[in-house]
Amino acid sequence: MTDASDDSFWLWDLKVETVAGDRPMVCDHPVGSGFTVEGENIVMGEKGTFPMYPLATLLPFLPAKQRPTDDNDWMTTDAEIACPDPHCGGRFRITRTKKRQFRHSETTGLPEHRGSPYWDKDKSDAG
């Protein structure tokens, strides 16, 4: 049974980085390029850009990779996604970097469960 007064949950921050596959890369995602995922935010890397089509391919996997999974689940063990261009050898490695704690009351928009949003937490704590 879960303690109803503890509305916390954990998500992994993720690092998504381009790695070389076994074929030449033909798309605009050089080795090492990528982004991070912190909570619900995608934070672009040094270049500040990432191609739209690989991003569209990666998006469905990111929330699943953020959540705790069983050690034997393929979502835990498989870390690379192929570029959607069938002619490109690029791959995208998704690495879990650290766990971040959230609260249901700080992340939902449901009025009966709403608290201060987590992104405003520092502001509301300061004043």
C-alpha positions, 0 to 999 in steps of 0.5 A: 500500500502507498502512503497517500501523503507522499505524492513523490515520484522519480524520473531519470534525467537522460543524455541523448548523443549521436554515435556512429553505426556500422554505415556512413552517416548522411544526416546532420547529426555529427558524432557527439551531438545531442541533447539532455532531458531534465524532467519534462525539458529537452535541453539542446547541446552545444550546437543548439540544434538537433534534426527534426526527424531523428527527434520525432523518432526519439520522442516516444522513447524518452518518457519510457526511458525516464521511468524506473524499469525492471532490470530485464526489461528491454527499455533498461538494457537497450540504449541505442535507436537507429536514425530514421533515414534508412541510408544513414548509419547514425544511432542515438544512445540514450543514457540515464544520468541521474534520478530527479524527484518530483511531486504529483501536486507540482506537476499536474494541472488537476485543480484538486491536486494542484500545488506550486509548479516545480519550475516555480518552486525556487521562486515561491520558496524565496518569497 
